Amino acid sequence: MTAILDRADHAPTVSDLDAAGWLAAAVRRPSPNQDARPPNTLIDLLVIHNISLPPGEFGGAWIDDLFLNQLDPNAHPYFAPIAGVRVSAHLLIRRDGQVLQYVPCERRAWHAGVSSFQGRERCNDYSIGIELEGTDDSLFTEAQYQQLVICTRQLQRRYPQISAARIVGHADIAPGRKTDPGPAFDWERYRREIS
């Protein structure tokens, strides 16, 4: 049976994240694409992304394969140039609401790339990255919003410096290079539900 987080009426507790930053109910898929954060780093930024592989297609194991360095470059024409890319995120929320975790929150995932927030570069050092399975122009599902709200609340309890003002899209920290989570993401709804 696949573990998923409880629905939005679940009252998050600190115990939902263990000491390393693994969510208790997330499916673990440890990625090799992670490392230690710089010493004494305060985790104080949450970055929302979207991803689909191949672009615009949902389901399947391709995102897992990318984050686990197992993507077959011959499986789809889009995969050849990205198969050697080393990337990861802390969490992925699938279209059905399933939550997968690739990197414990206390460690650095490789999700932001060249980035800057309020003049501070290297956002991977101090942020948590959540991927939503989707595209810039596809509506996200009810299950995804519910799980994103639950995950955000859990993270904010553990890392209280992640205020609403410190939750951004990938486009906000890499403008001109990235566009996600895109115009289809309902920021107003999300911010209202986490407040």
Helices and strands as residue ranges (DSSP letters): G 14-16, E 27-28, E 34-35, E 45-51, H 62-67, E 91-93, E 99-101, E 108-109, E 116-117, E 120-121, G 123-125, E 127-133, H 142-158, G 164-166, E 167-169, H 170-173, H 187-194
